Amino acid sequence: QVHVVESGGGLVQPGGSLRLSCTASGISFSMYHMGWYRQAPGKQRELVALITTGGTTNYADSVKGRFTISRDNAKNTAYLQMDSLKPEDTAVYYCKVFQLIRTYWGQGTEVTVSS
């Protein structure tokens, strides 16, 4: 059975940092691409960052230069380092683990950026 679990969310002040983690079990982790998405209240879920099996990364324009996605295949874990956080980054952040025909989602971790 596949399990995808996010962690690391919380309350942070504007300008602060958080690091989210996404750990997947039950799959050959290195063979899956990883993506971070977020959904703010009243809005659609949107892509934040992607990292492929080969390590290629892609970011939403709104987070470029502030967020960094990475992965550690030995730990079956992907990370999202979030710096210079803004109130508009407030959302539930979800991890997606996917191949061409398989997709798994985590339950999400909440990030609140507020003073």
N, C-alpha and C positions, 0 to 999 in steps of 0.2 A: 504494500500500500504506500502511496506517495503522500508525504507530508511536507508542506511548505510553511515555515514559521518566520514571521517578522518580529523584530525587537528593536529597542533603542529609542522609541518615540518618547515624547514628553513635552513639558512646558519650558520654553526658552525665551529670553528677551530678544528684541530686535538687535541684529548685529552678532548674535551668538552663533554657536555651532552645535550640531548633533551628528552622530554617526548611527545610521540604521544598518541592521544586519538582516540577512535573509538566509536561512539554512534550510536546505532541502534534503530529504531522505527518501530512500526507496527508488532512486533513479541513478543512472550513471551521470553524475552532475556535470562532468567535463564535456558531455555531449549535448548539453542544453544551453541555449542562449538565456540571458537573464535580463529582466526589465523591471524598472521601478515606475509605478504609476501613482497618481494621487487624485483624490476626489474631495473637493471642498464642498461645504454645505450648499445645496441648491445648484450645483454645477455637475457637468459630466466628468467622468473619469478621463484623465489626460496622461499622456506619456511624459515622463520626467527624464529618464535616461535608459539607455540600453547598452549591454555589453555582449558581444558575440562569443562563441566558443573559441575563436581565435584572438580575442582580446580587443577587437575593434569597438570603439565607443561612439555613442551618438547622444546628443542632449537637446532638450527643448531650449528654444532661444531664451526663455525666461530664467533659466538656471545656468546658462553657460558662464563659465568663469567663477561660479560660486559653488557648484556641486561637482563631485567626482565619484564616478562609479568604478568599482573594482571587484575582482573575484579571487578567491583562494580555493582552487579545486581540491587541494589536499584536505580542506576543512568543509567542503561542500557548502560554501558560504559566499554570498555576494554582499557587498557593502555599498552604502551611499553616504559619502561624507558631505555634509551640508554646512557651508560656511556663509557668513554674512546674511543670515536669515532675515527675512522680511515678514511682516504680518500677512502678506498675500501668499506666503508659503504654507499657511495654516491649512491642514487637510489631513485626511486619512491616507496613509501611504501604503500601497500594495506592491507585493513582489509577484512577478509573473515568470514562470519557468517554462520554456517552450522549445519545441522543435517544429518541423513542418506540419505534423499531424497530431501533435500532443501539446496540450497547454494545461498548466496547473497554476492556481492562484493561492496565495496565502490569505489570511483573514484580515490583515491590515494592522498598522500601528499608527496611533494618532500623534500628530505633531501640532502643537499650538505655539505660535509666535506672538507674544504679547508682553507689554510692560505692565 
